Amino acid sequence: MDDEQVQDQQNQSPGGSDVDEEITAEGAAFVHGDSLQDSTGPPDSDSKVEILHEHVKKQLIKEGHRQKPTKYSTCFLHYRAWTKSTQHKFEDTWNEQRPVELIIGKEKTEMTGLAIGVSSMTAGERCLLHVGWQLAYGKEGSFSFPNVPPQADVSYEVELIGFDETKEGKARGDMTVEERIGTADRRKMEGNNLFKDDKLDEAMQQYEMAIAYMGDDFMFQLFGKYRDMALAVKNPCHLNMAACLIKLKRFEEAIGQCSIVLAEEETNVKALFRRGKAKSELGQTDAAREDFLKASKYAPEDKAIAKELRLLVEHDKAVYQKQKEMYKGIYGKRPEPKKEINQKKNLVTVIWLWILSLFRRFFKPEKQRVD
């Protein structure tokens, strides 16, 4: 990193603003659903069964809002899939931590039933889809990835994260570099506006959609100015997600977002600061101090960093004092037990002297008679 880049890092105060300031954004449907827990089979739903097609049935798990995607909309979704007869889970996109892209009307053959279900959903909606084998993996099934037996009916748990209205149905892979970066940047700006309104879940969803345009396969192909342009959009999205996650007290996830940025820019002050903040909240004080000290190296005048370091010093003092008080009773002198022991010792001495005096008085007359 040259001197000019270092100076830019120093001028970027991690405590001054939670998100990069942006001006405008385009409209889109969005929402961020709760993270899902893994299970042995599809979730139970007692909601009414809605028949979307002869081979596609739907049960609502969680309602969404706003409009539904139209034909050629680029949808971003997460889903888990099971074979209905054996309850074998053969796919789980939540494990990838990256939304799946599906263009309504241009889906793969095995996704036909899934696309019918998604087209009936609103942004943020989560549902259970029951798809017949005719609109899933067909008569032959799939013997590669995913592994699905022949004529297998499929159950999907689906969450529609959001979608972009694109009339021509252009997939990410068909976009130019500039188009992908521009689309991601608009999603980032929309997320920033939502963050300012304290709509943290919805803001995170926009950042996640932006990052979906900057996937690893895409970034791997870039170099030079195009890579710099992409990172200028992608890294702030990760950092702004970390800011949201810290506010939502999801500290482990915030650490992960910051670490992604630091893998690309090890001197990024905001990433070091926010990761240190998340570690501090988890009680990982030594690791937090290490991040704050690195951040202060590149931004020595930053007051927010200095404040966090002072808080860690105060925390260490409080812990030391508490431990000192706790161990004092174990290893220190205990005045009350000592006083009790002295009292017992004095009582024994008095009794012994009394017995001795009686003994002397008893034997003294006998001695005189013998003389």
LUMLOVO-879266 format. One record per residue (C-alpha): x, z, y. Coordinates in steps of 0.02 Angstrom, whole numbers, plus 50000, padded with zeros to 5 digits. Layout:
BEGIN
XZY;...
% end
This chain:
BEGIN
500005000050000;500724995050171;500755005950328;499214997650402;498175001250246;498755019250242;498245021350423;496535014350382;496365027450244;496875041150364;495575035750492;494205036550360;493565054350367;492705059750207;491705072850300;491135062050443;489875050550357;489155050250183;488915031350179;489675016250263;488685011450416;487724995150392;486444986150499;485134976450399;484524972850224;483304961450134;481744967750050;481664971349864;480724981649738;481694996749677;481625014049605;482755025249502;482005033449349;482585049249264;484005047349140;483395046848962;483915057448816;484385049648652;483185052248508;482985047448326;481525035948360;480385028948496;479595041848611;477825047448580;476505041448700;474665046048700;474225033748838;472985019748812;473615004448719;473584988848828;473574972048741;474674959848838;474764946548703;474244944148524;475954950848473;476364962248622;475574979148654;476044991548790;475895010448818;476335018248985;477625032348991;477935033349179;477105024249322;478095013749445;477645007449618;477594991949726;477374974449658;477674966449490;479024953149462;478464935149465;479124920149368;480984917449394;481244934949464;482934942149417;482484958749336;483674973149302;483154984649161;483714997049031;482974997548857;483165004648683;482554995248531;482045000548355;481434991248203;479664997548185;479644999447996;481275009147974;481455017048148;483245010748151;483905009648329;484894993648346;485184992748534;485345004948680;485844998248851;485915015748927;487505018548828;488285003948922;487835011949090;487504994749159;485784986649185;485304971449084;484844955649180;483284946249127;482554931349220;480694929949190;480344912749117;482144909649068;482384923148938;483164920548767;481964916948624;482174934048546;481754941848716;480074933048735;479024948248692;480134959548799;479944947548947;478044947648929;478084966648938;479284967049086;478224954649185;476774967049173;477794981549243;478084987749419;479764993349484;480195010549417;478945009649276;479405015349102;478395010348951;478375008248763;478184990348700;477654985448524;478224967648491;477824957648334;479234948648245;478524931948301;479084935748482;480634945648435;482004940748313;480874929748210;480734925648027;482614925347998;483074940848097;484854943248161;486364946848054;487654947648194;487424958948346;486154966248353;485804967948168;483934965448143;483134961847972;481984946847944;480184947848005;480494964648090;479234970948217;480144979348361;479784994548471;480554994948645;480725009148767;480944999948932;481285005049111;481174991749247;482474997049373;482124983749503;482114965149532;482584951549655;481354937749694;482294921449664;481204905949660;482484895049575;482864908349444;484734908049471;485644920149355;487184929649408;488254918449301;487634903049396;487994910249568;489544906449668;490744920649707;490104921449886;488284922149828;488604936449709;489584946549835;488284943049970;486834948349858;487754964249808;488134968149990;486294966750037;485854978849897;487184990849963;486484990050139;484724993550076;485405008449981;486235015050139;484585014150233;483715023650094;485105036550091;484855039850277;483015043050240;483545055350104;482785044449967;484245047849852;483555041349688;482995025149766;484645023249858;485595025349696;484545011849616;485054999549751;486885004049728;486695001749540;485924984649564;487344979849681;488634985349553;487734974949422;488244959449520;490054965449520;490224967849331;491894969049241;491774951149177;491574945049356;492934956049432;494174950749297;494084932749360;494434937049542;496084938249633;496734937749810;495484938149953;493974936349837;494454951849740;494694961349903;492974955449963;492164961149801;493014978149802;492474980649983;490684980349918;490874987849745;491925003249785;490805009549928;489325008149809;490195019549683;490675031749822;488925031949895;488205034949722;489405049649708;488755056449874;486965055349808;487425063449642;488295077949729;486725081249831;485715080649671;486955092749588;487415080049454;489255083849473;489935076649311;489175059649352;489875060649529;491625063449458;491425047949351;490935037049500;492425043049602;493615040349457;493075022149445;493615019649626;495245029049604;495685017749458;495735003649586;496305013249740;497235029149696;497425033749881;495585032149927;495245047750031;493365047950008;493525046349820;494795060549811;493755071549926;492095068949837;492865070849665;493695086949724;492025092949792;491145089649627;492525098149527;492455113249643;490585114849616;490905114849428;492185128949446;493655117549408;494645124849553;496395119549502;495865101449476;494865101749638;496365108449734;497435094349665;496205081249729;496045089649900;497925090749919;498115072249878;496745068150004;497595078650139;499205069150109;498365053050169;497225061450298;498205076750359;497115079350513;495455079050423;494505095150454;493325093350305;494775092850184;495625107650267;493995117450257;493825114350070;495615120050041;495285136050140;493715139150036;494755137649877;496015150349944;494605162449985;493865159549813;495525163449730;495685179649831;493925185049783;494265181449599;495905191249606;495075206249688;493675206049561;494915205449417;495935219349496;494405230649504;493905226049327;495605230049251;495895245549356;494755255749246;495655249749090;497475251949139;497405263749288;497305282949294;495575289849274;495375305849377;493795312349296;494415312149115;496055320449171;495115334649257;494065337449101;495625338248992;496435351049109;494875361949104;494875361848914;496725366048911;496475380949027;495035387448922;496085386748764;497495396148850;496325410148908;495585412048734;497315412648656;497925426148776;496365436448742;496645435448553;498465440148576;498025455448680;496805461348547;498125459148413;499365469748510;498125483748541;497645484048357;499405485848289;500135497548419;499275514048357;499815510448178;501615508948231;501545525848320;500855534548164;502255527248055;503565534148175;
% end
